[in-house]
Amino acid sequence: MAEQAIIISQQPRAIAQIKTLQSYLDAFLDSLDVRASSRDTYGRQLKQWLAWLEETGRIERMGELTREDILAYKRDLQGRMSSLSVNGYLTAVRKLYTWLEAQKLYPNVARDIKGLKRPKGHAKDTLSEQQLQEALAGIDRSSLEGLRDFAIFNLMARTGLRDIEVSRARIEDIRRVDGQPVLYIQGKGREEADEFVLLLPEALQPIRDWLKARAKIMGQAQDQEPLFCSISLRNYGQELSTRSISRLIKEAMRSIGLDDKRLTAHSLRHTAITLAVKGGASLHQAQAMARHSSPSTTMIYFHNLARISQGAERCISF
């Protein structure tokens, strides 16, 4: 009975601590000068931190946390997340404690907590030209959905677009630059559609086929509407979510027997850049298409191809 009384008496304190920390989290998020999407990401990551403090009983002594507690959280994340995800969650906690210290609320116990080293190479594999052709041939273009899915898969494989960039694209984003059709895109970390990819005939024609069929069934679309929209009853006419785009790409791969966790929608981006380099694109050309901020990122593709074609193992003979 005495032990039960202690537990009951501790509950109001824990609840008070949670409310206090949540108010600090809200104030921290409000102070961030970042895009709304980035603020949402930090909020989601810090909710995980708060949940972990509750689960491990640390919430009751949150004002007494030490560097060892942050390291324990890091080890917990390592056991169930990729290194990239772990680093993102740790960054959120470090930023929070930097802010808390600046507000003279808590000491920065997360200072100098290092992230994990990212694995070399890419987290996703690429497709061969034959696999691309087979996946595209496997998409049934007799339906409106099939025309849309074919256009998306084909576009991503030929331009290296990310799923979020496809989701954000609008009909009006198809324009001409020096007579060449292009698709302006709102790239990673961008506020506006201020970058573009070339739409060669092989990429543009399937998009035209989709838009023509879409107009017949759904009515003529306005320029401001999504380039690729949902045709399901729930989200009819709305932009396709990144989840939907990832799903349709994955389904096209599975239809030809490619069911590997390392083959995703992002694989099409790696595939496009790899094929461009194999086809003779220079570092500058490949970087421009991929829209990498640093040429060192693009150089990875050149190094990977050279490692295969010029590997020292080929010189071994016995």
HULINJO-V225925 format. One record per pair of residues at least 4 apart in sequence whose ideal C-beta (glycine too) atoms are under 7 Angstrom apart, sorted by the first residue. I is the first residue (numbers start at 1). J is the second residue. D is the distance in Angstrom with one decimal. If there is no record, write none. Layout:
I&J&D, I&J&D
This chain:
1&5&6.4, 2&6&6.7, 3&7&6.7, 4&8&6.4, 5&9&6.2, 6&10&6.4, 10&14&6.1, 10&60&6.5, 11&15&6.4, 12&16&6.2, 13&17&6.4, 13&60&6.1, 14&18&6.5, 14&59&5.6, 14&60&5.2, 15&19&6.5, 16&20&6.3, 17&21&6.2, 17&59&5.1, 17&60&6.0, 17&62&5.6, 18&22&6.1, 18&54&6.8, 18&59&5.9, 19&23&6.5, 20&24&6.7, 21&25&6.4, 21&50&6.2, 21&62&5.8, 22&26&6.4, 22&50&6.9, 23&27&6.4, 24&28&6.2, 24&100&6.6, 24&105&6.6, 25&29&6.4, 25&46&5.3, 25&50&6.9, 26&30&6.4, 27&31&6.5, 28&96&5.5, 28&99&4.9, 29&39&5.6, 29&42&6.2, 29&43&5.5, 31&99&6.4, 32&39&5.5, 32&42&6.7, 34&38&4.0, 34&39&5.6, 36&40&6.4, 37&41&6.6, 38&42&6.5, 39&43&6.3, 40&44&6.4, 41&45&6.3, 42&46&6.1, 42&92&5.0, 43&47&6.5, 45&49&7.0, 45&88&6.3, 45&89&4.9, 45&92&3.9, 46&50&6.4, 46&92&5.3, 46&96&6.2, 47&51&6.2, 48&52&6.4, 48&89&6.2, 49&53&6.6, 49&73&6.9, 49&93&5.5, 50&54&6.7, 51&55&6.2, 52&56&6.1, 52&73&5.8, 52&76&6.5, 53&58&4.6, 53&59&4.4, 53&62&6.2, 54&59&4.9, 58&62&6.5, 58&65&6.5, 58&69&6.1, 61&65&6.9, 63&106&6.6, 65&69&4.4, 65&109&5.6, 66&109&5.7, 67&71&6.4, 67&109&5.2, 68&72&6.4, 69&73&6.7, 70&74&6.5, 70&93&6.7, 70&109&5.9, 70&110&5.0, 70&113&5.2, 71&75&6.5, 71&113&6.9, 72&76&6.5, 73&77&6.5, 74&78&6.4, 74&86&7.0, 74&90&6.2, 74&113&6.6, 75&79&6.8, 77&81&5.1, 77&86&4.5, 77&89&5.6, 78&86&5.8, 78&116&7.0, 81&85&4.0, 81&86&5.0, 82&86&6.9, 83&87&6.3, 83&116&4.0, 83&117&6.9, 83&118&5.7, 83&119&6.5, 84&88&6.7, 84&118&6.5, 85&89&6.5, 86&90&6.2, 86&116&5.3, 87&91&6.2, 87&115&3.8, 87&116&5.9, 88&92&6.9, 89&93&6.8, 90&94&6.2, 90&113&6.2, 90&115&5.5, 91&95&6.3, 92&96&6.4, 93&97&6.4, 93&110&5.2, 94&98&6.3, 94&110&4.6, 94&113&6.3, 95&99&6.5, 96&100&6.2, 97&101&6.3, 97&106&6.7, 97&108&4.6, 97&109&6.2, 97&110&4.1, 98&102&6.5, 98&108&5.8, 99&103&6.3, 100&105&4.6, 100&106&4.3, 101&106&6.5, 101&107&6.0, 101&108&4.0, 121&304&6.9, 122&270&5.5, 124&262&5.5, 124&263&7.0, 124&264&5.6, 124&266&4.9, 124&267&4.6, 124&270&5.7, 125&260&7.0, 125&262&4.4, 125&263&5.6, 125&267&5.9, 126&267&6.0, 126&270&4.8, 126&271&4.3, 126&274&5.1, 127&131&4.2, 127&132&5.2, 127&267&6.2, 127&271&4.8, 129&133&6.5, 129&275&7.0, 130&134&6.3, 131&135&6.2, 131&256&6.9, 131&258&6.5, 132&136&6.3, 132&157&5.5, 132&271&6.8, 133&137&6.1, 134&138&6.3, 134&256&4.6, 135&153&6.7, 135&252&4.8, 135&253&5.8, 135&256&5.4, 136&150&6.4, 136&153&6.2, 136&154&6.0, 138&252&6.4, 138&255&4.4, 138&256&5.4, 139&146&5.5, 139&149&5.5, 139&150&4.5, 139&153&6.6, 139&252&5.7, 140&146&4.4, 141&146&4.6, 141&147&5.3, 141&150&5.3, 142&146&6.2, 144&148&6.5, 144&213&5.4, 144&214&6.5, 144&217&5.6, 144&231&6.0, 145&149&6.1, 145&231&5.9, 146&150&6.1, 147&151&6.4, 147&209&5.6, 147&210&4.5, 147&213&5.2, 148&152&6.4, 148&210&5.0, 148&228&5.9, 149&153&6.2, 149&248&4.8, 149&252&6.8, 150&154&5.9, 150&206&5.5, 151&155&6.0, 151&206&4.1, 151&207&4.9, 151&210&4.4, 152&156&6.4, 152&166&6.0, 152&228&5.7, 152&245&6.4, 152&248&6.7, 153&157&6.3, 153&249&6.0, 153&252&5.5, 154&158&6.2, 154&203&6.4, 154&206&5.1, 155&159&5.9, 155&161&6.4, 155&166&7.0, 155&203&5.4, 155&207&6.7, 156&161&5.1, 156&166&6.5, 156&265&6.9, 156&268&4.1, 156&269&6.9, 157&268&4.8, 157&271&6.0, 157&272&5.7, 158&202&6.3, 158&203&4.5, 158&272&6.3, 159&197&4.0, 159&203&6.3, 159&272&6.2, 160&269&4.6, 160&272&3.7, 160&273&5.3, 160&289&5.9, 160&290&5.5, 161&165&4.6, 161&166&5.3, 161&185&6.6, 161&197&6.5, 161&269&6.9, 162&188&6.5, 162&269&6.1, 163&167&6.3, 163&242&4.4, 163&245&4.4, 163&246&5.7, 163&265&4.8, 164&168&6.3, 164&242&5.4, 165&169&6.7, 165&185&4.6, 165&186&6.6, 165&187&6.2, 166&228&6.3, 166&245&5.6, 167&239&5.6, 167&240&5.7, 167&241&6.3, 167&242&5.2, 167&245&6.1, 168&186&4.7, 169&173&5.3, 169&183&6.4, 169&185&6.3, 169&227&4.1, 169&228&6.8, 170&224&6.0, 170&225&6.7, 170&226&6.2, 170&227&5.8, 171&221&5.9, 171&223&5.1, 171&225&5.7, 171&227&5.3, 172&223&3.8, 172&224&6.2, 173&183&5.6, 173&184&4.4, 173&185&6.8, 173&193&5.5, 173&227&6.7, 174&181&6.5, 174&183&5.6, 174&199&6.9, 175&182&5.9, 175&184&6.2, 176&180&6.4, 176&181&5.8, 176&182&6.9, 177&182&5.1, 177&196&6.8, 180&198&6.2, 181&199&4.2, 181&204&5.3, 182&196&4.1, 182&197&6.6, 182&198&5.7, 182&199&5.9, 183&196&6.1, 183&197&5.5, 183&199&5.5, 184&193&4.3, 184&195&7.0, 184&196&4.7, 185&193&5.6, 185&195&5.6, 185&196&6.5, 185&197&6.6, 186&190&5.1, 186&192&6.2, 186&193&4.4, 187&195&4.9, 187&291&5.4, 190&194&6.2, 190&195&6.9, 195&291&5.5, 197&289&6.6, 199&203&4.9, 199&204&4.2, 200&204&6.8, 201&205&5.7, 204&208&6.3, 205&209&6.4, 206&210&6.4, 207&211&6.3, 208&212&6.1, 209&213&6.4, 210&214&6.0, 211&215&6.4, 212&216&6.9, 213&217&6.5, 214&218&5.3, 214&221&6.5, 215&219&6.7, 215&220&4.9, 215&221&6.6, 218&237&6.8, 221&225&4.5, 225&229&6.8, 226&238&6.9, 226&239&3.6, 226&240&7.0, 228&240&5.1, 229&237&5.3, 229&238&6.2, 229&239&6.2, 229&240&6.5, 230&235&3.9, 230&236&6.3, 230&237&7.0, 230&238&5.2, 230&240&5.6, 230&244&6.8, 231&236&6.5, 232&236&6.5, 240&244&4.6, 240&245&5.4, 242&246&6.1, 243&247&6.2, 244&248&6.5, 245&249&6.5, 245&265&6.0, 246&250&6.2, 246&264&6.4, 246&265&4.4, 247&251&6.3, 248&252&6.5, 249&253&6.6, 249&265&4.1, 249&268&6.6, 250&254&6.2, 250&264&6.5, 251&255&6.4, 253&258&4.0, 253&263&5.5, 254&258&6.5, 254&259&4.9, 258&263&5.3, 263&267&5.0, 266&270&6.8, 267&271&5.9, 268&272&6.3, 269&273&6.7, 270&274&6.0, 271&275&6.2, 272&276&6.4, 273&277&6.5, 273&286&6.0, 273&290&5.1, 273&301&5.3, 274&278&6.2, 274&301&5.7, 274&305&7.0, 275&279&6.0, 276&281&4.2, 276&286&5.3, 276&289&6.0, 277&281&5.5, 277&286&5.5, 277&301&5.0, 277&302&5.9, 277&305&5.9, 278&305&6.4, 281&285&4.2, 281&286&4.6, 282&286&6.9, 283&287&6.1, 283&295&5.9, 283&298&6.0, 283&299&6.7, 283&302&6.7, 284&288&6.4, 285&289&6.5, 286&290&6.1, 286&298&5.1, 286&301&6.6, 287&292&5.1, 287&295&5.3, 287&298&4.3, 290&298&5.9, 292&297&4.2, 292&298&4.9, 295&299&6.1, 299&303&6.0, 300&304&6.2, 301&305&6.6, 302&306&6.2, 303&307&6.1, 304&308&6.8, 305&309&6.1, 306&310&5.1, 307&311&5.8
